[in-house]
Amino acid sequence: MPHAVSMAAPGLQALILCGPGSSFPTFTANPDENPKALLPIANRPMVWYPIDFCYRTGITSITLICPPSAAEAITTALNTNPFLTSLPHPRPDMLAPEGLDQNTGTAEILRLPEVRSIVTSDFVVLPCDLVCELGGERLLQAWMVKSASLADLLGDSAGPSSGGLGVWYETKTETPIKGEETDFIATVPLTHASLPPRKGSLLPSISKLVYSLPTDSLNDLTEERKGFPLRHGLLRRHPRIRMLATHRDAHIYIFPQWVMKFVSENDHLESIGEDVIGWWAKAGWQTGLSEKLGMNKIFGRVEQKEETGSSEDDGESPDDDDPEELRVRSSNLTTSGNGQAAKGDNHTTESERETVPPMLAYIHPSQPTAPLIRRVDTARLLLAISLQLAKLPSVEEVGPEEASPFAHPRKVAYPEGVKPRTTITKQDSLVAENVTVQEKTSIKESVVGANCQINEGAKLQQCLLMEGVVVGKNCKLTRCILGKRSEIGDGSILTDCEVQENLLVEPKTEEKDAKLMSSEGLEATEEEMQEVFQDLDDSGQEEAIV
């Protein structure tokens, strides 16, 4: 598909975070040679999708950020993979900061000197595992209308600053993915304009974020506190709250440049999604939190106010969920008839509320016809989203104007390699270049990568084959993911299996719901898990990694 730049995005930069892929142990046992960013989704490298999103948004200043150990593999792919070499100019830049390793949190990445030096304007942060069919220019327009201030647009540094925008999508779809992560968020409606938005506008789906936390973290906190940790002050400040527990953070963030300073001056922030967004959302309503996070200082609005019982420089992370603090502060607040904090509240002033620019949330509609937005960070999602994209009509079928940005030119790229007396359901399958398919084979609802060989009598149902896979005679594979250059011996029957790259599966193997890996790969996976458990023991919490 050609990459059409839909609109100009002058000065806006994009950072694509290319993490280690610890959630794909079968296929990234050696993350230096096989980084997560290069795993194929519907025959395209994973990182192609967020790059394509940037070009469709009109962003051409794109930087891929990865650990130094993975830089060579990703650079090689940018120079050799046909999908990546066909990207328009200017090409994405590579940045491999010296201090970035496989365990660095996403907010910590923004504090690295190499990253701070390249961010010179408002910017977008994306994960490498994002598949977003929605046009980014529509998100950008909504952000500019609802969050970017007039002072920013006019270049007035003394005026109020812009806010940010994040994206959340529903996970409980018609085909939910077992075990997919979710986030708990709370939003409040924005003031509606007097004129209705134009058709296709995202503004009706934009609200203000006031609370954000991964659902797992919320469950742990609720169990620890023996109750739901929601402050009375939030309800007084925002009586109309919408709470969502089945949505997931897409990790698409449009940030004003001041966020870099905010992250740098709060070194307790480890992840963008949980820490930066979570604290920012609460700072808009929680008494004294914006001052404690240094926002007043960032915006040059330091005011003389009464003490609130805590120091700005106490050296500790803000703890807004302390139940004792909740009871004390609640007793000092009164509520006016309209549900807002009363004017007599000497802790939360209008000037303090205005200090915090809004963190907005775009809640993606969940209708089946809505554009696809999905994180692909587990093997189940890798298979499911690849199969979903395989159902898109090809450019050959519907023409370039009607085709999805993720449509392939043809469903079977090399029909000359397909022998007679074969069955390939083109409406829900993809077969890449240089694939040979022998007689009496059946390929249904599957994705077959380049240079694969499917031998006589083989049957594939809901499978994903990476490049160079060999499937032996009379094999029967159902809901399997086969790593690149793996080989399945004749007569094997595999169901719900993952096969490591370069692995030879013995003939007539029968396995179900298994990860087939070499002994070295299993040892590497066990070592990684031990390191994760050790980190949890040492820190008491899991670091967020994209």
N, C-alpha and C positions, 0 to 999 in steps of 0.2 A: 504494500500500500504506500502511495506517496505521502510524505509528511507535509501537510498543509499548515502553515503558521496562521492561525485564525485571527490573531489580533496582536498589536504591538504591546509588549510589556517592558517599556523602557526602564532599565536599571534594576529590574527584578532578577535576583539570582536564585538558582536551585542547588540544593545540597542533597545528594542521594546517598544514603548510608548503606554501605554494603557489608553486612555483618557476617559472622562465621558460619551460620547455618547449623547450630547445635541441635535444632529440632529435626534435622535430616541425617541422623547418624549413618544410615545405610548408604547414602550417596555422597556425604561430605566427611567420610572418615579421615581423609587427608584434605583439610580445608585450604591448604596452600595450593595444591594442584587442582582441586575441584571445589572452588568456593561456591557458596550458596547462590551468589548472584548470577552464576552461569548455568544453573540447572534449567532444563527446558520446560517451559509452559506452552503446551500446544505447538511444539517444535521451534519456538523462539526462546533465546536466552532470557531468563527471568528479568535481568536488568534492562532489557529492551523496552519493557512495558512502562516503567516510570520515565525513561528517557523520551519515549514517544509521547507520553502525557505532557512533558515539558514543551516539546516542539509544537504540539497542538494548542498549548496555552499561549504560545508566542514567546516563551523563554528560551533564549539561546545561550545564556551564560550558565552552563551546567557543570557541576563538579561531582565526580564520584569519589567518595571517601571510604577507604578500606585499610585494614592492617597492612603494614609493609610486606609481610610474608605472602599476602595474596595479590600484591600489585602486579607481579610478573604475569600471572595467569590471566588476570582481567585485561591487562594491556595487550597481551597476545590476542585475546578474543576480540578486542576492539579493532585490531589490525587485520584479523583473518576471518572472523565469522561473517558470512554474507549478510545476515540481518543487521549486524552492527556496522559493517563497512558501508552499507547503503544509507546510513544516517546522513542527513543534510549537514552542511557546514554552517557555522563553526562546530567542530566536533567537541564532545564532552572532554573536560580536563580530568586528569587523575591526581588525587592527593592521598598520600600514604604517610600520615604523621608518625613521627618516631615514637611518640608516647602512646599510640593506639594499639591495643592488643585485642585478643578475642573476648576479653571480659570487661572492656570499657563501656560504661553506661552511655546512653545517647546524649544526655545533658553534659556529661563529662567530655564528650567529643567536641561540643561547642566551646569548651574552655581551653582546648589545646591551642597553643600559640599559632601553629600553622593555619588552623581554621579561622581563628580570630582575625588573622591578617588578610584573609581573602574576602571576608564579608564586609562589603562597603556600602550596602544598601538594604532595603527591605528584601526578604528572602523567603523561599519556600523550602521546607524540609520534607523529604519523601523517603520511605523505605525501599530497598531494592526488590521487595517481594510484593509490590503493589500492582494490581490489575485494575485499572480505572477507565471504563469506557466513557464516562461523563467528560464532556469538554471542560478543561481547566479554565478556559476563558470565562465561563459562566460563574465559576467559583470566584475568580478574580474580580469580576464585575460586582458580585454580591458583597465581597469584602470592601471594595472601594466605596460602595454606596452606604453600607451600614457601619463600617469600622474606621476606614481612613478618614481622618478629620480634615476640615477645610484648611486648617493651619498647615497641616502636612502637605496638602496638595499645592499650597501657595508657597511652601518653603519657609514658613514662619516657625523657627525653632523655639520661640517663646510661647507658642500656642499649645493647646492640649495635644497629646500624642495619639497616634493610631493604636487601635487594638489588633487582635489576631483573629484567625478563623481556623477551626478544626472541622474534621469530617467524621461522622459516625454512620454506620449502616446496620441494618437488621440482620441478625444471624439465623433467626428462625424462619427460613424460607420454605418453599415447597420441597426442597431437597436439603434439609439441614445436615451439617457435617458433625458427626459424633466427636465430642471433646473439644470443639472450637471454643477458644477463649471469648469472654465477653467483658464489658465494662459497665459499671454503674454510673450513670450521669443524671444530673438534675438540671433542668433548664427553666427559664422564665421567658414569657413572650416579650417581644420588642414593641415599641410604639409604632402602630401602623401609619403609613402615609395616607394623606387624604385621597390620593388617586390610586386606583388598583394597579398592581404591577402588570407589566406587559406579559403576553403569552410566552411561556417558556422560561420566565424568570425564576430564579431559585429563592427569591426573597421570602415567599410564604413558608419556606422550610428552614429559615434562619431564626435562631433564638439566642438568648444570652446564656452562657454556661455559668452555673453557680456551684457545681459540685462534680467532681470526676475522680473515679477510683476504679482500678480493676476489680471485677466481681470477687475474685478469689481473696484479694486483700480486704475487701469489705466484709466478706464472710468471716475471715479470721478475726477482724476487729469486732464484729458483732458478737462472735462467740466469746472473745476475751472480755468485752464490756457487759455481756449479758443483756444486750439491747441494741437497738439501732442508733448509731452515733450521729444524730442530727441535731444541730444547735437550734435553740429557740430563736436566736438572733436572725437566723436565715429565714425562718417562717415569719418573723415580724417585718423583716425588710422586704420579703417577697412572698406574699400570701398565695400567689398563683404559681405553683411549682408543678412541673411535669417530671416524673421520675421514670427512667428507662433502665431495665436490667437485662435485656436480651440484645442490645446493640453492641457494636465493637468499634473501637477507635481505629480508623483507617491509617492513622499516622500521616495524614496529609495536613500540614500546617503552613499557613501563610502568616509570617511574622514580620512586624516592623523591626527595624535595625536595633532599637533600644533593648530588645530581648537579649542580645549578646551581652550587653552590660549587666542586665538583670541576672543572667546565668553566672557570669564571671564573679559578681559580688556576693553570690549565695552558693558557696562551695558545698553545701549539704545537698544540693539538688543533683541527683544521679541520673534520673531518666527524664525525658521530655514529657512523655505521656502521663506518668503518674505524679511526678514532682513539679515540673515547670507548669504544666497545664493545671494540675490539681491545686497548687498554692495560688496561682494567679486567679483562678476562678473564685476561690474563697476570699481572696484579698479585697474583692469588690463589695463584700458585705460584712466581713468579720471585723469587729472592733479592734483597731490598732494593728492589724496584720500587715497592711500596706506599709506602714512606717517600720515595722519590724523587719520586713523584707527589703527595706531600702528603696522602695518605689518613690517615696516623697523626695528623697535625695536625688534619684535618677532624673526626675522631672523638674528639679529645682524648686520644689514647693515645700520646703521644710518650714513648719509652722510651730510656734510656741503653743503647746497644749498641756492640759493637766496630765499628770502621771496616770497610767492605766495599770500599774502594778507590775510591769515588766520592763526591762531595759532593752534598748535596741542592740546593745553590744553584749548580751549575756552569753554569747558564744554557743548557744544551743539552737537547734532547729525549732521553728514554731510548732507548738503542739496544740492545735485548735480543737482536738477531740478529748481533752482532759475533762472528765465529768465533774470534778470539783470546780474547775474554772467555769464550766457551763452553769453550775448552780449559782455561783457567786455573781457572775455577770447577769444572769437572767433575773436575779432579784433586784438588780439596779436599773432594769429597763422597764419602761411602761409603753403601752401600745395605744396609739390613737385609734379613732373609730374606723379609719380607712385601712387599718392593718399595717401601716408603716410605723417605724420607730418614731416616738413622740419627739417634739421639738425640745422637750426638757432633757433628752438623753445627752449628757455632756461628754460621752465617749465617741459616738459616731456622728460626725458633723457632715454637712453637705460638701464642704470643701475637701474632706477626706475621701468621700465617695467619688468625687470628681477626679481625684488623684489617679485612680486606677482605670485605665482604658479597658473597654469591654473585651472579654474573650468570648467570641461567638461560636456557635455550633451549627453546622449544617447537618440536619438529620435527613439522610437519604431516604426517599420513599421506598416502600417495600413491595410495590406492585411487581408482578412478573415481567411487565413490559418496561420497567425502569432500567436505565443503563447499569451495566455490571460494575460494582465496586467491591473488591475483595482483597484481603491479605492472603497470601499463599505461603504459609510458614510451617506447614506440616505435610507429611506424605499424603494424608487423606485429602487435604485441600489441593495439593499438586495434581492428584488424579482427577478429582471432581471438577476443578476449574478447567483443566485441559480438555476433559470430555465435554464440558459446557461450551467452550470456545470452538470445539470441533463441529458443533451443530450450527454454527453461523454460516449462512450462505456465502459461497465464494464470490470473488469479484467477477469471475467468468459467468456466474449464474445471474447476478443482479446488477452488474455494472458498478463502476467506481463511485458514482454519486450516491447510490443506495447502500453500498456495502459498509459494514462496520469497520472502524479503524483497525480491528484485529482480524479481519477476514483475510484468508490466504488467496492468492491468485486462482488456484485450482485445488479441488479436494484431493485429487491424485496427481501429484506433480510430475510423475514419470510413468505414464500409462504403458509405455513400451515394455516396462519391466514386469507387467502383470500378465501371467499366462492365461489361456482360456480355461473355462470351467472353474472359475473362482467366484467367490461372493464377497463384495466389498460394499457395505451400506454407506454410500456417499453422503447421505443426508446427515449422518452423525459420526463420520470418521474423517481422519486426515492421514494421508500417506505422503511422506516427504520425497525428496529427490533421491535417485539412484537406489530405490528399493526394489528388490526382486521378490515376486510372489509366485510360488509354484502352484500347480494344478491342485484342485480339490481342497483348497484352503478356504477359510471363512474368517473375515474380519468385520466385526460388528461393533459399533459404538466404541472405537478405539483410535488411538493416535500412534502412528508409527514414524519414528525418526529417520533421518537420512542414513543411507548406506546399510539399511537392515536387510536381512535375508529370512524370508518366511518359507519354510520348506513344505513339501507336499503333505496334504492332509491336516495341517495345523489349524487350530480353531482358537481365535482370540475374541474375547467378549469383555468389553469395558476395561481395556488394558492401555497402559502407557509404555511405549518402548522408546528409550533414548537411542542416540545414534549408534550404528554399528552392531546392533543386537542380532544374534542368530538364533532362530527358533527351529528346533529339530522336527523331523517328520512325526506326524500324528500327535503332536503335543496339544494339550487342552489347557488354556490359560484363561482364568476368570478374575477380573478386578486385581490385576497384578501391575506392578511397576518394575520394569527391568532397566537396570543401570547400563550406561553405555559400554559397548563391546562385551557384554555378558553373553553367554551361550547356554541355551537350554537343550539338554540332551533329548534324543528321540524318545517319544512315548511318555514324556513327563506330564503330570497333572498337577497344576498349581492353582490354588484359590486364595485370594486375599494375601498375596505374598509380595515382599520386596526383595529384589535381587541386586546385590552390590555390583558396581562396575567391574569389568574384567573377570567376573567369576564364571567358572564352568560348573553347571549343574549336571550331575551325572544322569545318564539315560534312565528312564522309567522312575524318576523321583516323584513321589507323591507328598505334597506338603499343603497345609492349610493354615492361614493366619500366621505366617512365619516371616522372619527377616533372615534371608540367606546371605551370610557374609563369610569371608575368609577368617581364619583364626586371628590374623593380624588385625583385621577390621574389628572383630569382636573385642580383642584386647584393648584397641584404641578407644572403642566406645565405653568399655568399662572404666578405663582411666579417666575419660572425660567426665563420666558420672561421679566418680570418686572425687574429682576436683570440684564439681558442682556442690556435692554434699559437704565437702570441707569448707568451701566458701560460705555455705549456709550456716555451718557451725560457727565459723569465725565472725560473720557479720550479723547473723540473726535475721537476715532478709535476703531475698534474691534480687540481684541486679537486673535491670531491664536492658535488654540487648536487642537491637534491630539487626 
